[in-house]
Amino acid sequence: MSEISRRTFLKGSAAIAGTTLLASLGLNASAEADQSDKEKAVSPAVSDRNTAERNAEEQTAEQKYELIISDEIAGLMEERGIREEDVQEVVVFAESSGKKLYIEGEEHYLARKRIGKFTAYVEYSVSGSEVEVLDVYSHTLVFPDDVLEENGES
Amino acid sequence: MGKPSKWKCYTCRVEMEKVLDISVKYGKFNLPKAEGLRCPECGVQYLESDYVAEQVSPAEEMLSGK
């Protein structure tokens, strides 16, 4: 489905979208905070590795990638409240830490990073020094048992 | 065990698995398990674009009272 038609579909279905999650939410939402998730310890080895990765991230924090953003993607970014700086931050984090997904045989990646109160995702391809942004999206939900979030990395 | 995905974890070099049991929270609220991708080795989890657009974003808008 093309981006334009997909966006049209999404707008048209916004009123009914999310029914699965919301319907379940009405029955299943719980106000009980899961304290055990917050209390999980991080091993020294993991901690050392994370420190090294954070240092690598800081070293490349000033590194900027030449982002190629089509009008279509720019429209998506505006619609979804994602700024170019956010995209840059996700890409810098992914490229410096290696925390990303990829498609075998292609320079095609999906990365995410927690930025303030939301998690931003960027799907992109790399060609030389250029990074073409293929999709952007975000959510404010958190993953309480996710390794990146537990370690404060994302 | 989930279904394989086209995506691979760059850290572990293994196929991400499509799963239906990702724990998510909105503020202090535990929400129903979400659908997404999980690395079978390191456990990192991602939600996919269509799922976020069609399920998560509308739910978040309603929960935030927009």
Backbone of each chain as ProteinMPNN parsed JSONL, in Angstrom:
{"seq_chain_A": "MSEISRRTFLKGSAAIAGTTLLASLGLNASAEADQSDKEKAVSPAVSDRNTAERNAEEQTAEQKYELIISDEIAGLMEERGIREEDVQEVVVFAESSGKKLYIEGEEHYLARKRIGKFTAYVEYSVSGSEVEVLDVYSHTLVFPDDVLEENGES", "coords_chain_A": {"N_chain_A": [[0.86, -1.187, 0.0], [0.639, 2.207, -0.877], [2.288, 5.104, 0.56], [0.678, 7.406, 0.555], [-1.909, 6.424, 0.172], [-2.022, 4.832, 2.393], [-1.869, 6.662, 4.465], [-4.223, 8.018, 4.075], [-5.983, 5.977, 4.577], [-5.416, 5.518, 7.254], [-6.209, 7.917, 8.469], [-8.91, 7.822, 7.901], [-9.673, 5.643, 9.288], [-9.263, 6.24, 11.873], [-11.146, 6.68, 13.873], [-12.148, 4.207, 14.498], [-9.97, 2.76, 14.885], [-7.61, 1.055, 16.959], [-9.325, -0.264, 18.508], [-9.031, -2.861, 19.341], [-6.948, -2.784, 21.213], [-7.964, -0.851, 22.975], [-10.456, -1.907, 23.696], [-9.682, -4.128, 25.059], [-8.281, -2.832, 26.976], [-10.208, -1.578, 28.555], [-11.15, -3.7, 29.951], [-8.935, -4.874, 30.978], [-7.056, -3.079, 31.966], [-4.809, -2.11, 34.448], [-4.123, -0.465, 37.472], [-2.055, -1.098, 38.965], [1.223, -0.669, 39.709], [4.047, -2.277, 38.436], [6.292, -3.198, 40.44], [8.348, -5.034, 40.58], [9.581, -5.143, 38.1], [10.973, -2.797, 38.03], [12.888, -3.219, 39.824], [14.775, -4.921, 38.955], [18.063, -6.116, 38.796], [21.125, -4.969, 37.238], [23.734, -6.657, 35.727], [27.29, -6.463, 36.521], [28.897, -6.854, 34.233], [27.176, -6.281, 32.142], [26.671, -3.685, 32.797], [29.213, -2.492, 32.453], [29.503, -2.82, 29.697], [27.417, -1.272, 28.825], [28.249, 1.226, 29.676], [30.477, 1.619, 28.063], [29.204, 1.712, 25.611], [27.656, 3.962, 25.944], [29.661, 5.859, 26.145], [30.704, 5.717, 23.592], [28.538, 6.664, 22.256], [28.433, 9.29, 23.199], [30.78, 10.263, 22.12], [30.165, 10.405, 19.48], [28.139, 12.113, 19.451], [28.009, 14.597, 18.336], [28.114, 14.047, 15.743], [26.643, 14.316, 12.632], [24.241, 13.135, 10.373], [23.65, 13.128, 6.89], [20.552, 13.685, 6.142], [18.053, 12.382, 4.071], [15.01, 13.399, 3.279], [11.938, 12.838, 2.085], [9.124, 14.645, 0.63], [6.85, 13.325, 1.291], [7.573, 11.853, 3.578], [8.271, 14.003, 5.19], [5.787, 15.106, 5.572], [4.588, 13.065, 7.03], [6.165, 13.2, 9.321], [5.452, 15.694, 10.324], [2.751, 15.296, 10.795], [2.91, 13.366, 12.778], [4.301, 14.555, 14.75], [7.085, 14.475, 14.934], [10.348, 15.602, 15.0], [13.041, 16.781, 12.863], [15.413, 16.795, 14.273], [14.911, 14.828, 16.123], [14.859, 12.557, 14.535], [17.475, 12.582, 13.636], [18.756, 12.147, 16.09], [17.941, 9.551, 16.745], [19.079, 8.097, 14.647], [21.823, 8.651, 14.974], [22.225, 7.482, 17.486], [21.63, 4.787, 16.884], [23.537, 4.15, 14.917], [25.91, 4.567, 16.281], [25.806, 2.898, 18.469], [24.985, 0.449, 17.561], [22.554, -0.552, 18.151], [19.994, -1.632, 16.655], [17.798, -2.813, 14.054], [18.102, -4.874, 11.124], [17.873, -5.608, 7.584], [18.786, -8.51, 6.011], [21.45, -8.394, 3.72], [20.897, -5.903, 2.787], [21.246, -2.344, 3.069], [19.492, -1.461, 5.115], [17.611, -0.323, 7.731], [16.058, -0.412, 11.016], [15.434, 1.582, 13.711], [15.185, 2.586, 17.149], [14.566, 4.966, 19.763], [14.284, 6.198, 23.036], [13.068, 9.324, 23.588], [12.8, 11.802, 25.68], [9.493, 11.855, 26.593], [8.558, 10.068, 24.751], [8.916, 7.284, 22.467], [10.825, 7.197, 19.667], [10.815, 5.97, 16.372], [12.779, 5.119, 13.589], [12.9, 4.189, 10.288], [15.283, 3.44, 7.957], [17.582, 3.832, 5.168], [20.977, 3.359, 4.217], [23.333, 4.995, 2.258], [26.426, 5.388, 1.368], [27.399, 8.361, 2.785], [24.925, 9.226, 3.141], [21.695, 9.21, 4.56], [18.7, 7.863, 3.999], [15.487, 8.556, 4.927], [12.879, 6.381, 5.562], [10.584, 5.778, 6.951], [8.807, 7.034, 9.765], [7.799, 6.926, 13.134], [6.095, 6.971, 16.312], [5.62, 6.316, 19.848], [4.134, 6.701, 23.102], [3.948, 4.782, 24.949], [5.575, 2.542, 27.229], [8.034, -0.085, 27.468], [8.078, -2.193, 29.983], [9.686, -4.408, 30.512], [11.823, -4.353, 28.805], [15.06, -4.696, 27.415], [16.625, -2.494, 26.544], [15.297, -0.293, 27.638], [15.372, -0.917, 30.341], [18.048, -0.592, 30.852], [18.324, 2.04, 30.555], [18.898, 2.955, 28.068], [17.251, 3.446, 26.013]], "CA_chain_A": [[0.0, 0.0, 0.0], [1.478, 3.393, -0.937], [2.216, 5.945, 1.749], [-0.452, 8.317, 0.49], [-3.143, 5.704, 0.422], [-1.995, 4.337, 3.75], [-2.199, 7.774, 5.354], [-5.647, 8.255, 3.923], [-6.646, 4.883, 5.284], [-5.253, 5.689, 8.686], [-7.07, 8.991, 8.933], [-10.292, 7.386, 7.791], [-9.997, 4.589, 10.245], [-8.81, 6.64, 13.212], [-12.222, 6.591, 14.861], [-12.358, 2.827, 14.936], [-8.693, 2.111, 15.112], [-7.253, 0.925, 18.36], [-10.411, -0.886, 19.258], [-8.549, -4.075, 19.992], [-6.195, -2.404, 22.399], [-8.818, -0.137, 23.913], [-11.471, -2.808, 24.23], [-9.021, -4.933, 26.072], [-7.872, -1.928, 28.045], [-11.33, -1.363, 29.447], [-11.322, -4.882, 30.787], [-7.708, -5.397, 31.549], [-6.111, -2.095, 32.486], [-4.588, -2.21, 35.889], [-3.356, 0.669, 37.989], [-0.982, -1.582, 39.814], [2.558, -0.536, 39.145], [4.8, -3.516, 38.6], [7.541, -2.785, 41.073], [9.427, -5.992, 40.375], [10.294, -4.79, 36.871], [11.87, -1.676, 38.29], [13.9, -3.597, 40.79], [15.704, -5.893, 38.392], [19.441, -5.641, 38.844], [21.918, -5.074, 36.022], [25.003, -7.267, 36.1], [28.443, -5.591, 36.277], [29.359, -6.993, 32.848], [26.252, -5.527, 31.303], [26.864, -2.278, 33.131], [30.434, -2.041, 31.784], [29.245, -2.734, 28.26], [26.553, -0.115, 28.597], [29.053, 2.429, 29.848], [31.279, 1.766, 26.843], [28.317, 2.12, 24.52], [27.265, 5.361, 26.161], [30.811, 6.687, 25.788], [30.751, 5.763, 22.122], [27.442, 7.539, 21.816], [28.803, 10.673, 23.475], [31.833, 10.658, 21.188], [29.597, 10.674, 18.159], [26.917, 12.896, 19.644], [28.01, 15.759, 17.445], [28.105, 13.58, 14.365], [25.357, 14.479, 11.97], [24.105, 12.414, 9.109], [22.924, 13.867, 5.863], [19.262, 13.02, 6.037], [17.243, 12.612, 2.883], [13.622, 13.29, 3.736], [11.022, 13.178, 0.992], [7.954, 15.429, 1.041], [5.907, 12.381, 1.907], [8.044, 11.583, 4.946], [8.169, 15.265, 5.934], [4.379, 15.207, 5.95], [4.375, 12.093, 8.118], [6.828, 13.722, 10.524], [4.634, 16.788, 10.843], [1.517, 14.679, 11.293], [3.186, 12.553, 13.958], [5.006, 15.369, 15.741], [8.482, 14.048, 15.053], [11.2, 16.627, 14.4], [14.246, 16.293, 12.183], [16.411, 16.555, 15.324], [14.598, 13.528, 16.721], [15.301, 11.543, 13.567], [18.939, 12.607, 13.698], [19.155, 11.543, 17.368], [17.728, 8.099, 16.656], [20.068, 7.532, 13.716], [23.142, 8.732, 15.619], [22.251, 6.45, 18.531], [21.663, 3.459, 16.259], [24.791, 3.93, 14.204], [27.043, 4.558, 17.208], [25.685, 1.807, 19.445], [24.631, -0.814, 16.906], [21.228, -0.976, 18.62], [19.087, -1.446, 15.522], [17.46, -4.012, 13.294], [18.506, -4.745, 9.735], [17.423, -6.636, 6.644], [19.963, -9.185, 5.462], [21.835, -8.082, 2.349], [20.513, -4.536, 2.42], [21.61, -1.289, 4.031], [18.137, -1.064, 5.481], [17.603, -0.461, 9.179], [14.982, 0.136, 11.846], [16.016, 1.913, 15.019], [14.296, 3.321, 18.044], [15.228, 5.569, 20.924], [13.409, 6.96, 23.917], [13.434, 10.753, 23.608], [11.84, 12.422, 26.591], [8.34, 11.037, 26.969], [8.109, 9.165, 23.696], [9.907, 6.471, 21.771], [10.798, 7.487, 18.236], [11.328, 4.926, 15.493], [13.153, 5.57, 12.251], [13.312, 3.169, 9.326], [16.126, 4.187, 7.029], [18.601, 3.115, 4.408], [22.24, 4.092, 4.194], [24.082, 4.944, 1.002], [27.572, 6.261, 1.612], [27.197, 9.199, 3.973], [23.541, 9.684, 3.134], [20.696, 8.382, 5.234], [17.355, 8.15, 3.492], [14.455, 8.196, 5.906], [11.814, 5.65, 4.86], [9.366, 5.82, 7.772], [8.999, 7.514, 11.14], [6.617, 6.812, 13.984], [6.46, 7.056, 17.727], [4.576, 6.035, 20.837], [4.523, 7.088, 24.457], [3.969, 3.567, 25.767], [6.911, 2.039, 27.56], [8.176, -1.533, 27.615], [8.675, -2.336, 31.312], [10.689, -5.478, 30.617], [12.7, -4.305, 27.635], [16.459, -4.571, 27.82], [17.13, -1.147, 26.309], [14.696, 0.635, 28.584], [15.878, -1.236, 31.675], [19.395, -0.068, 30.979], [18.304, 3.477, 30.339], [19.492, 3.269, 26.765], [16.26, 3.832, 25.023]], "C_chain_A": [[0.896, 1.237, 0.0], [1.307, 4.217, 0.323], [0.975, 6.818, 1.733], [-1.74, 7.574, 0.797], [-3.191, 5.176, 1.837], [-2.378, 5.456, 4.729], [-3.686, 8.065, 5.298], [-6.431, 7.214, 4.695], [-6.591, 5.11, 6.791], [-6.145, 6.789, 9.221], [-8.519, 8.536, 8.954], [-10.675, 6.378, 8.848], [-9.654, 4.982, 11.675], [-9.892, 6.451, 14.27], [-12.419, 5.178, 15.368], [-11.055, 2.118, 15.248], [-8.423, 2.035, 16.603], [-8.308, 0.213, 19.178], [-9.95, -2.136, 19.982], [-7.867, -3.732, 21.308], [-7.099, -1.754, 23.424], [-9.884, -1.033, 24.526], [-10.867, -3.656, 25.328], [-8.654, -4.072, 27.263], [-8.993, -1.746, 29.055], [-11.507, -2.523, 30.415], [-10.071, -5.22, 31.569], [-6.791, -4.372, 32.194], [-6.016, -2.219, 33.997], [-3.742, -1.051, 36.352], [-2.19, 0.21, 38.835], [0.355, -1.439, 39.118], [3.322, -1.812, 39.428], [6.181, -3.191, 39.126], [8.677, -3.741, 40.772], [10.229, -5.673, 39.133], [11.315, -3.696, 37.122], [13.048, -2.078, 39.149], [14.906, -4.601, 40.247], [17.126, -5.308, 38.379], [20.121, -5.807, 37.499], [23.275, -5.604, 36.426], [26.142, -6.315, 35.806], [28.913, -5.649, 34.831], [28.476, -6.184, 31.905], [26.454, -4.036, 31.528], [28.099, -1.716, 32.433], [30.203, -1.848, 30.294], [28.403, -1.507, 27.95], [27.325, 1.186, 28.727], [29.875, 2.687, 28.596], [30.42, 2.248, 25.685], [27.889, 3.573, 24.688], [28.415, 6.303, 25.81], [30.916, 6.833, 24.276], [29.679, 6.698, 21.596], [27.808, 8.993, 22.026], [29.847, 11.176, 22.481], [31.257, 11.035, 19.824], [28.357, 11.55, 18.24], [26.838, 14.078, 18.69], [27.946, 15.348, 15.98], [26.707, 13.73, 13.782], [25.359, 13.691, 10.671], [23.324, 13.281, 8.137], [21.618, 13.13, 5.601], [18.563, 13.387, 4.735], [15.799, 12.341, 3.282], [12.701, 13.75, 2.61], [9.866, 14.024, 1.534], [6.951, 14.551, 1.782], [6.285, 12.104, 3.373], [7.96, 12.849, 5.792], [6.733, 15.476, 6.413], [4.044, 14.275, 7.11], [4.969, 12.611, 9.423], [5.987, 14.814, 11.159], [3.365, 16.228, 11.497], [1.736, 13.965, 12.621], [4.01, 13.289, 15.01], [6.439, 14.957, 15.978], [9.361, 15.046, 14.295], [12.423, 15.994, 13.73], [15.345, 15.988, 13.208], [16.179, 15.199, 15.994], [15.096, 12.401, 15.818], [16.822, 11.423, 13.621], [19.426, 11.89, 14.969], [19.016, 10.024, 17.331], [18.805, 7.469, 15.772], [21.465, 7.549, 14.331], [23.275, 7.643, 16.684], [22.416, 5.056, 17.908], [23.018, 3.17, 15.624], [25.986, 3.861, 15.152], [26.999, 3.371, 18.162], [25.456, 0.442, 18.797], [23.28, -1.341, 17.36], [20.212, -0.67, 17.533], [18.762, -2.803, 14.925], [17.92, -3.793, 11.858], [17.886, -5.852, 8.9], [18.659, -7.197, 5.966], [20.216, -8.774, 4.015], [21.46, -6.684, 1.899], [21.027, -3.57, 3.479], [20.314, -0.656, 4.529], [17.948, -1.363, 6.97], [16.318, 0.079, 9.814], [15.585, 0.361, 13.226], [14.988, 2.642, 15.858], [15.103, 3.893, 19.202], [14.193, 6.324, 21.732], [13.919, 8.392, 23.95], [12.403, 11.458, 24.482], [10.717, 11.463, 26.917], [7.847, 10.126, 25.858], [9.267, 8.379, 23.099], [9.755, 6.731, 20.279], [11.44, 6.343, 17.469], [11.68, 5.554, 14.152], [13.549, 4.349, 11.426], [14.1, 3.912, 8.264], [17.051, 3.264, 6.253], [19.832, 3.998, 4.328], [22.908, 3.893, 2.849], [25.228, 5.93, 1.129], [27.337, 7.051, 2.888], [25.752, 9.668, 4.08], [22.625, 8.672, 3.825], [19.32, 8.782, 4.699], [16.32, 7.642, 4.485], [13.266, 7.593, 5.156], [10.501, 5.645, 5.635], [9.743, 6.373, 9.139], [7.688, 7.307, 11.895], [7.06, 6.826, 15.437], [5.299, 6.602, 18.599], [5.084, 6.471, 22.196], [4.522, 5.889, 25.408], [5.403, 3.205, 26.104], [6.867, 0.519, 27.665], [8.842, -1.791, 28.971], [9.74, -3.418, 31.409], [11.638, -5.505, 29.423], [14.139, -4.028, 28.06], [17.001, -3.156, 27.617], [16.587, -0.179, 27.348], [15.173, 0.358, 30.002], [17.246, -0.618, 31.905], [19.473, 1.429, 30.727], [18.858, 3.898, 29.001], [18.476, 3.764, 25.761], [14.943, 4.124, 25.699]], "O_chain_A": [[1.828, 1.311, 0.801], [0.333, 4.066, 1.06], [0.294, 6.964, 2.748], [-2.563, 8.038, 1.586], [-4.266, 5.075, 2.429], [-3.111, 5.23, 5.692], [-4.327, 8.323, 6.316], [-7.409, 7.523, 5.375], [-7.577, 4.923, 7.504], [-6.763, 6.645, 10.275], [-9.261, 8.821, 9.894], [-11.834, 6.269, 9.248], [-9.742, 4.159, 12.586], [-9.601, 6.106, 15.415], [-12.806, 4.965, 16.517], [-11.043, 1.02, 15.802], [-8.929, 2.83, 17.394], [-8.192, 0.102, 20.398], [-10.407, -2.439, 21.084], [-8.163, -4.301, 22.358], [-7.018, -2.064, 24.613], [-10.182, -0.939, 25.717], [-11.467, -3.87, 26.382], [-8.707, -4.516, 28.409], [-8.759, -1.758, 30.264], [-11.956, -2.346, 31.547], [-10.129, -5.774, 32.667], [-5.848, -4.741, 32.894], [-7.008, -2.406, 34.703], [-2.759, -0.691, 35.705], [-1.428, 1.023, 39.357], [0.583, -2.024, 38.06], [3.251, -2.361, 40.527], [7.115, -2.942, 38.364], [9.836, -3.332, 40.711], [11.438, -5.906, 39.104], [12.383, -3.669, 36.509], [14.067, -1.389, 39.204], [15.78, -5.075, 40.973], [17.34, -4.157, 37.999], [19.748, -6.674, 36.709], [23.905, -5.082, 37.346], [26.009, -5.445, 34.946], [29.286, -4.626, 34.257], [28.958, -5.502, 31.0], [26.415, -3.235, 30.595], [28.062, -0.613, 31.887], [30.639, -0.861, 29.702], [28.63, -0.801, 26.968], [27.088, 2.136, 27.981], [29.965, 3.819, 28.12], [30.843, 3.079, 24.882], [27.774, 4.318, 23.715], [28.205, 7.385, 25.261], [31.18, 7.916, 23.752], [29.884, 7.425, 20.624], [27.544, 9.839, 21.171], [29.82, 12.33, 22.053], [31.804, 11.879, 19.114], [27.624, 11.718, 17.265], [25.755, 14.504, 18.288], [27.752, 16.179, 15.093], [25.719, 13.313, 14.386], [26.37, 13.607, 9.973], [22.453, 14.06, 8.525], [21.586, 12.097, 4.932], [18.496, 14.555, 4.355], [15.419, 11.209, 3.581], [12.699, 14.923, 2.238], [9.659, 14.107, 2.744], [6.307, 14.967, 2.745], [5.441, 12.119, 4.268], [7.619, 12.785, 6.973], [6.501, 15.964, 7.52], [3.322, 14.64, 8.039], [4.368, 12.482, 10.489], [5.827, 14.858, 12.379], [2.97, 16.634, 12.59], [0.858, 13.958, 13.484], [4.373, 12.715, 16.037], [6.951, 15.074, 17.091], [9.15, 15.302, 13.109], [12.782, 14.846, 13.992], [16.113, 15.042, 13.036], [17.125, 14.513, 16.38], [15.678, 11.422, 16.285], [17.379, 10.325, 13.648], [20.387, 11.122, 14.925], [19.88, 9.303, 17.829], [19.37, 6.43, 16.115], [22.205, 6.572, 14.222], [24.301, 6.969, 16.774], [23.24, 4.258, 18.354], [23.572, 2.081, 15.778], [26.966, 3.175, 14.863], [28.041, 2.894, 18.611], [25.705, -0.595, 19.413], [22.896, -2.453, 16.998], [19.639, 0.419, 17.494], [19.384, -3.811, 15.261], [18.104, -2.655, 11.427], [17.439, -6.878, 9.414], [19.474, -6.455, 5.417], [19.306, -8.803, 3.186], [21.685, -6.322, 0.745], [21.216, -3.94, 4.638], [20.09, 0.545, 4.372], [18.104, -2.501, 7.412], [15.605, 0.9, 9.236], [16.166, -0.543, 13.826], [14.044, 3.237, 15.338], [16.162, 3.382, 19.567], [13.331, 7.006, 21.178], [15.073, 8.638, 24.3], [11.268, 11.679, 24.061], [10.953, 10.381, 27.455], [6.815, 9.473, 26.012], [10.432, 8.761, 23.214], [8.69, 6.511, 19.703], [12.477, 5.815, 17.868], [10.96, 6.417, 13.648], [14.424, 3.577, 11.818], [13.626, 4.913, 7.728], [17.273, 2.107, 6.611], [19.741, 5.225, 4.365], [23.034, 2.77, 2.361], [25.041, 7.142, 1.016], [27.102, 6.473, 3.95], [25.397, 10.412, 4.994], [22.776, 7.458, 3.683], [18.848, 9.896, 4.925], [16.286, 6.461, 4.831], [12.718, 8.207, 4.241], [9.428, 5.522, 5.044], [10.868, 6.193, 9.604], [6.605, 7.496, 11.342], [8.246, 6.709, 15.745], [4.155, 6.516, 18.151], [6.288, 6.597, 22.421], [5.029, 5.97, 26.526], [6.329, 3.522, 25.357], [5.82, -0.079, 27.914], [10.055, -1.623, 29.095], [10.604, -3.361, 32.285], [12.186, -6.551, 29.075], [14.392, -3.223, 28.956], [17.767, -2.671, 28.45], [17.324, 0.654, 27.877], [15.36, 1.289, 30.785], [17.565, -0.177, 33.009], [20.558, 2.009, 30.691], [19.244, 5.051, 28.811], [18.819, 4.424, 24.78], [13.969, 4.47, 25.03]]}, "seq_chain_B": "MGKPSKWKCYTCRVEMEKVLDISVKYGKFNLPKAEGLRCPECGVQYLESDYVAEQVSPAEEMLSGK", "coords_chain_B": {"N_chain_B": [[7.326, -19.697, 20.885], [7.862, -17.186, 18.473], [6.8, -16.168, 15.104], [9.155, -15.981, 12.368], [10.75, -12.917, 11.277], [11.297, -10.384, 8.753], [13.182, -8.746, 9.704], [16.349, -8.481, 11.342], [18.186, -8.731, 14.393], [20.684, -6.451, 14.94], [22.683, -6.571, 16.801], [22.732, -9.226, 17.753], [22.557, -10.717, 15.47], [20.49, -12.39, 14.651], [17.278, -13.598, 13.518], [14.502, -11.51, 14.126], [11.646, -12.206, 16.105], [8.159, -12.461, 15.501], [5.867, -11.519, 17.849], [3.179, -11.732, 20.263], [3.012, -10.839, 22.76], [4.065, -8.563, 24.081], [4.852, -6.684, 26.829], [3.369, -3.687, 27.855], [3.176, -0.332, 29.07], [1.19, 2.454, 30.004], [1.874, 5.308, 31.39], [1.246, 4.621, 34.707], [-0.303, 2.509, 34.176], [-0.884, -0.844, 33.374], [-1.099, -2.175, 30.225], [-2.964, -4.161, 27.799], [-1.264, -6.963, 26.338], [0.998, -6.305, 23.694], [1.48, -6.455, 20.111], [4.381, -7.288, 18.297], [7.931, -7.169, 17.612], [10.522, -9.307, 18.737], [13.807, -9.928, 19.881], [15.147, -13.135, 19.991], [17.463, -13.657, 21.31], [18.672, -11.386, 22.778], [16.436, -10.085, 23.646], [15.461, -7.579, 22.979], [12.87, -5.301, 22.023], [10.546, -4.282, 19.538], [7.979, -2.214, 18.205], [5.897, -2.353, 15.316], [5.383, -0.215, 12.459], [2.736, -0.112, 11.243], [1.159, -1.282, 13.216], [1.49, 0.48, 15.329], [0.383, 2.806, 14.211], [-2.238, 1.996, 13.713], [-3.246, 0.814, 16.027], [-1.925, 1.595, 18.462], [-1.473, 4.46, 18.523], [-4.15, 5.653, 18.283], [-5.225, 4.648, 20.67], [-3.554, 5.798, 22.562], [-4.186, 8.473, 22.16], [-6.827, 8.56, 23.045], [-6.496, 7.799, 25.705], [-5.009, 9.914, 26.638], [-6.828, 11.834, 26.62], [-7.32, 13.454, 24.458]], "CA_chain_B": [[8.263, -19.121, 19.907], [7.137, -16.415, 17.48], [7.135, -16.363, 13.691], [10.316, -15.171, 11.97], [10.479, -11.626, 10.656], [12.331, -9.979, 7.786], [14.188, -7.97, 10.431], [17.296, -9.179, 12.206], [18.809, -7.913, 15.428], [22.045, -6.134, 14.502], [23.604, -6.965, 17.866], [22.806, -10.685, 17.896], [22.581, -11.311, 14.12], [19.467, -13.427, 14.524], [15.976, -13.084, 13.077], [13.538, -11.078, 15.134], [10.437, -13.024, 16.094], [6.896, -11.756, 15.687], [5.245, -12.005, 19.088], [1.918, -11.077, 20.626], [2.98, -10.723, 24.226], [4.96, -7.512, 24.573], [4.273, -5.926, 27.947], [3.449, -2.234, 27.658], [2.541, 0.484, 30.103], [0.926, 3.86, 29.704], [1.965, 5.839, 32.742], [1.341, 3.52, 35.653], [-1.278, 1.495, 33.787], [-0.483, -1.985, 32.554], [-2.034, -2.346, 29.118], [-2.935, -5.514, 27.222], [-0.031, -7.297, 25.616], [1.046, -5.749, 22.344], [2.084, -7.259, 19.033], [5.604, -6.648, 17.815], [9.101, -7.996, 17.307], [11.436, -9.504, 19.869], [15.002, -10.717, 19.576], [15.173, -14.312, 20.863], [18.721, -13.709, 22.054], [18.857, -10.312, 23.76], [15.137, -9.675, 24.173], [15.041, -6.225, 22.594], [11.529, -5.351, 21.444], [10.146, -3.174, 18.675], [6.644, -2.24, 17.626], [5.981, -2.027, 13.898], [4.717, 1.022, 12.068], [1.29, -0.248, 11.033], [0.513, -1.57, 14.499], [1.483, 1.734, 16.099], [-0.571, 3.738, 13.598], [-3.624, 1.507, 13.73], [-3.696, 0.387, 17.362], [-1.344, 2.286, 19.614], [-1.692, 5.917, 18.52], [-5.524, 5.998, 18.673], [-5.416, 4.336, 22.086], [-2.855, 6.824, 23.338], [-4.955, 9.722, 22.073], [-7.987, 8.461, 23.935], [-6.024, 7.769, 27.095], [-4.517, 11.246, 27.027], [-7.987, 12.72, 26.673], [-7.358, 14.364, 23.307]], "C_chain_B": [[7.459, -18.42, 18.819], [7.55, -16.743, 16.058], [8.351, -15.512, 13.343], [9.885, -13.899, 11.262], [11.556, -11.338, 9.629], [13.469, -9.249, 8.498], [15.09, -8.879, 11.247], [17.86, -8.197, 13.227], [20.277, -7.698, 15.031], [23.069, -6.606, 15.537], [23.824, -8.475, 17.878], [22.866, -11.426, 16.553], [21.615, -12.475, 13.988], [18.147, -12.784, 14.097], [15.122, -12.658, 14.262], [12.31, -11.973, 15.006], [9.211, -12.146, 16.27], [6.199, -12.363, 16.891], [4.002, -11.182, 19.4], [1.869, -10.75, 22.116], [3.962, -9.688, 24.776], [4.246, -6.728, 25.681], [4.449, -4.436, 27.688], [2.716, -1.533, 28.795], [2.282, 1.876, 29.558], [0.855, 4.539, 31.063], [2.113, 4.666, 33.7], [0.389, 2.377, 35.303], [-0.644, 0.388, 32.953], [-1.534, -2.171, 31.469], [-1.989, -3.788, 28.62], [-1.649, -5.73, 26.422], [-0.109, -6.804, 24.171], [1.739, -6.711, 21.384], [3.337, -6.545, 18.546], [6.706, -7.646, 17.542], [9.976, -8.114, 18.545], [12.63, -10.331, 19.418], [15.039, -11.909, 20.534], [16.442, -14.413, 21.701], [18.786, -12.659, 23.156], [17.544, -9.758, 24.309], [14.685, -8.279, 23.798], [13.725, -6.3, 21.819], [11.232, -4.088, 20.625], [8.665, -3.337, 18.317], [6.779, -1.841, 16.162], [5.049, -0.87, 13.558], [3.199, 0.891, 11.952], [0.559, -0.479, 12.347], [0.424, -0.293, 15.346], [0.426, 2.683, 15.542], [-2.017, 3.299, 13.8], [-4.135, 1.162, 15.125], [-3.208, 1.291, 18.49], [-1.687, 3.777, 19.64], [-3.131, 6.296, 18.88], [-5.784, 5.731, 20.153], [-4.755, 5.389, 22.962], [-3.621, 8.144, 23.316], [-6.146, 9.691, 23.014], [-7.56, 8.491, 25.399], [-5.551, 9.136, 27.568], [-5.646, 12.263, 27.051], [-8.081, 13.7, 25.534], [-8.632, 14.151, 22.503]], "O_chain_B": [[6.493, -18.977, 18.298], [8.505, -17.483, 15.823], [8.565, -14.455, 13.937], [8.785, -13.821, 10.715], [12.609, -11.975, 9.632], [14.577, -9.144, 7.972], [14.659, -9.905, 11.773], [17.992, -7.002, 12.963], [21.014, -8.66, 14.814], [24.184, -6.992, 15.187], [24.955, -8.947, 17.997], [23.185, -12.614, 16.507], [21.899, -13.442, 13.282], [17.93, -11.588, 14.289], [15.034, -13.36, 15.269], [11.984, -12.438, 13.914], [9.208, -11.212, 17.073], [5.969, -13.571, 16.946], [3.806, -10.089, 18.87], [0.812, -10.426, 22.659], [4.606, -9.909, 25.802], [3.163, -6.182, 25.471], [5.539, -3.979, 27.344], [1.778, -2.065, 29.388], [3.053, 2.403, 28.757], [-0.115, 4.364, 31.8], [2.993, 3.822, 33.531], [0.287, 1.397, 36.041], [0.039, 0.647, 31.962], [-2.722, -2.308, 31.763], [-1.087, -4.546, 28.976], [-1.045, -4.788, 25.908], [-1.153, -6.884, 23.524], [2.461, -7.627, 21.777], [3.341, -5.322, 18.402], [6.449, -8.82, 17.273], [10.149, -7.157, 19.298], [12.488, -11.302, 18.676], [14.971, -11.727, 21.749], [16.493, -15.159, 22.679], [18.938, -12.995, 24.331], [17.536, -9.049, 25.315], [13.631, -7.832, 24.249], [13.494, -7.239, 21.058], [11.627, -2.981, 20.992], [8.172, -4.452, 18.149], [7.675, -1.075, 15.806], [4.078, -0.589, 14.261], [2.462, 1.705, 12.509], [-0.525, 0.06, 12.568], [-0.591, -0.031, 15.992], [-0.333, 3.291, 16.297], [-2.904, 4.121, 14.03], [-5.34, 1.215, 15.371], [-3.982, 1.696, 19.358], [-2.139, 4.294, 20.662], [-3.327, 7.184, 19.71], [-6.483, 6.501, 20.812], [-5.315, 5.819, 23.971], [-3.696, 8.846, 24.324], [-6.438, 10.673, 23.697], [-8.2, 9.139, 26.227], [-5.676, 9.477, 28.744], [-5.452, 13.411, 27.451], [-8.828, 14.675, 25.612], [-8.846, 14.825, 21.496]]}, "name": "protein", "num_of_chains": 2, "seq": "MSEISRRTFLKGSAAIAGTTLLASLGLNASAEADQSDKEKAVSPAVSDRNTAERNAEEQTAEQKYELIISDEIAGLMEERGIREEDVQEVVVFAESSGKKLYIEGEEHYLARKRIGKFTAYVEYSVSGSEVEVLDVYSHTLVFPDDVLEENGESMGKPSKWKCYTCRVEMEKVLDISVKYGKFNLPKAEGLRCPECGVQYLESDYVAEQVSPAEEMLSGK"}
